[in-house]
Amino acid sequence: MRITHIEYERYDLELIEPYTIAYETIGKATNFALRLVTDTGIVGYGCAAPDVAVTNERPEDVERAISESIVPALTNAKPFHYARLVEELRPQVRSSALAMVDNALYDLVAKAAGVPLYQFLGGYRNRIATSITIGILPLKETMVKAREFVSQGFGIIKIKGGLDVEEDISRVRMVRKEFPDIRLRFDGNQGYTLEQALHFIGAAQLLGVDILEQPTSINEEAVMGTLTRDSPIAVMADESLKTLADAFRLTQHELTDMINIKLQKVGGIWPALHINSVAKSAANDVMVGCLDECGLGIGAGLHFALSRPNIAYADLDGHLDFKVDPFSHLFHLDRGVLIPNGLPGLGT
């Protein structure tokens, strides 16, 4: 099986409503769908979701990478050589473009094997619950969102914060008061100082928050390490982790209890498997997260999450923010639980 034709489609996707995190407000996102056609008739798909703040890519960077690097590298290539192909492209393209290639190659080989991708990767489980996110909103709007999500069957809510610690505590307290049985997580998106984070932890522990995601700046990792050692709530690294070397540093120096692997950020499933192994060796739990990705990108994260026993958490809700998702058919969402559609590969 060889790749004979390569094409892509760009999707400029509008969000249902803009959302705010500690360092920006987002109202739209660009995704790309790469399509690899083979001489056997099997077609593989992969997603790129460039994000200047996270992947250091603009949409034009992805388009340039496709024409200048990806097409020459993959034309007439054998998809089962995916490890070599991904490693050879790594110095030439940035992370979401690399993830797009990686996902499309994995889609091809799993389709050739005739099994869903999560089974090709190991098939540890066949479904996983995802959290759903509430951005930084006033208290009243936060409660409107929480009621909406709980009514849809979600049992895990992640609340964004980092701009005002007292307001963050109030928002978490009100959600917990109205919904005593749901699981609560909090993402500071680097917004807190050490003192603010400790103050938040003191209140959040009593409110049953079970994960505190990236509370402090990536430029002050020692501060996050202090929180990890002192916090009764699990501290998770997100923005601090982009490479295998980051995973080794964070876990070696016990700077975090958990890590958040986002395929778009680390360059796809192939590097994510190595990062996950480092986390496992350090007894760090793993969450698979996402950027603003349509169902094609979310689907890749889902299949990866289902493949390994130590990936206990999922935050795969980015597709729900779009007015139109061109790949919504790749999996089902049943009361907060994600289930692949059962077709080979990514289910395309």
DAWOHU-V127365 format. One record per backbone hydrogen bond with DSSP energy under -1.0 kcal/mol. CO is the residue of the C=O (numbers start at 0). NH is the residue of the N-H. E is the energy in kcal/mol with one decimal. If there is no record, write none. Layout:
co;nh;e
CO;NH;E
CO;NH;E
This chain:
co;nh;e
1;38;-2.1
2;75;-3.1
4;36;-3.0
6;34;-3.1
8;32;-2.4
10;30;-2.8
12;28;-2.6
13;322;-2.6
18;25;-2.8
19;135;-3.1
23;20;-2.8
25;18;-2.0
26;14;-2.0
28;12;-2.9
30;10;-3.3
31;47;-2.0
32;8;-1.8
33;45;-1.6
34;6;-2.1
35;43;-2.6
36;3;-2.7
36;4;-1.7
37;40;-1.4
41;37;-1.7
43;35;-2.9
45;33;-3.2
47;31;-2.4
50;54;-2.6
50;55;-1.3
57;60;-1.1
57;61;-1.4
58;62;-2.2
59;63;-2.1
60;64;-2.3
61;65;-2.3
62;66;-1.9
63;67;-2.8
64;68;-2.1
64;69;-2.8
65;70;-2.7
68;72;-1.9
69;73;-2.2
70;74;-2.0
73;76;-2.4
76;2;-2.4
77;80;-2.2
80;84;-2.4
81;85;-2.6
82;86;-2.3
83;87;-2.5
84;88;-1.6
85;89;-1.5
88;91;-1.8
88;92;-1.7
93;97;-2.3
94;98;-2.6
95;99;-2.0
96;100;-1.7
97;101;-2.8
98;102;-3.0
99;103;-1.9
100;104;-2.4
101;105;-2.5
102;106;-2.3
103;107;-1.9
104;108;-2.3
105;109;-2.3
106;110;-2.0
107;111;-2.4
108;112;-1.7
109;114;-2.1
114;344;-2.6
115;119;-1.8
116;120;-2.2
117;122;-3.1
127;337;-3.0
131;157;-2.5
133;159;-3.0
137;141;-2.4
138;142;-2.1
139;143;-1.8
140;144;-2.2
141;145;-2.6
142;146;-2.5
143;147;-2.0
144;148;-2.7
145;149;-2.5
146;150;-2.2
147;151;-1.0
148;153;-2.0
149;152;-1.4
154;182;-2.9
155;131;-1.5
156;184;-2.3
157;133;-2.9
158;186;-2.5
163;167;-2.5
164;168;-2.3
165;169;-2.1
166;170;-2.3
167;171;-2.4
168;172;-2.7
169;173;-2.2
170;174;-2.1
171;175;-2.5
172;176;-2.3
173;177;-2.0
174;178;-2.2
182;156;-2.6
183;209;-2.5
184;158;-2.6
185;212;-3.3
186;160;-2.4
187;190;-2.3
192;196;-2.5
193;197;-2.4
194;198;-2.1
195;199;-2.7
196;200;-2.7
197;201;-2.1
198;202;-1.4
199;203;-3.3
200;204;-2.4
203;208;-2.0
204;207;-1.2
210;185;-2.4
211;235;-2.7
212;187;-2.3
213;189;-3.3
214;191;-2.7
216;219;-1.6
219;223;-1.3
220;224;-2.2
221;225;-2.0
222;226;-2.1
223;227;-2.5
224;228;-2.0
225;229;-1.8
226;230;-3.1
233;211;-3.0
234;256;-2.3
234;257;-1.7
235;213;-3.5
236;259;-2.3
237;240;-2.1
242;246;-1.9
243;247;-2.2
244;248;-2.5
245;249;-2.9
246;250;-2.1
247;251;-2.8
248;252;-2.0
249;254;-3.0
250;253;-1.2
256;284;-1.0
257;236;-2.4
258;286;-2.4
260;288;-1.9
261;264;-1.0
261;265;-2.0
262;266;-1.8
262;267;-1.8
267;271;-1.5
268;272;-2.4
270;274;-2.3
271;275;-2.7
272;276;-1.6
273;277;-1.9
274;278;-2.2
275;279;-2.5
276;280;-2.3
277;281;-1.3
278;283;-3.0
279;282;-1.5
284;258;-1.9
285;312;-1.5
286;260;-2.9
287;314;-2.9
290;292;-1.7
293;297;-2.3
294;298;-2.6
295;299;-1.4
296;300;-1.9
297;301;-2.6
298;302;-2.5
299;303;-2.1
300;304;-2.5
301;305;-2.1
303;306;-1.2
305;124;-2.3
307;310;-1.1
309;285;-1.3
309;311;-1.3
312;287;-1.9
313;130;-1.8
316;319;-1.4
317;320;-1.3
318;321;-1.2
320;15;-3.6
324;327;-1.2
326;329;-1.2
329;340;-1.9
331;338;-2.4
333;336;-1.2
335;129;-2.8
336;333;-2.9
337;127;-1.6
338;331;-3.4
343;346;-1.8
344;116;-2.6
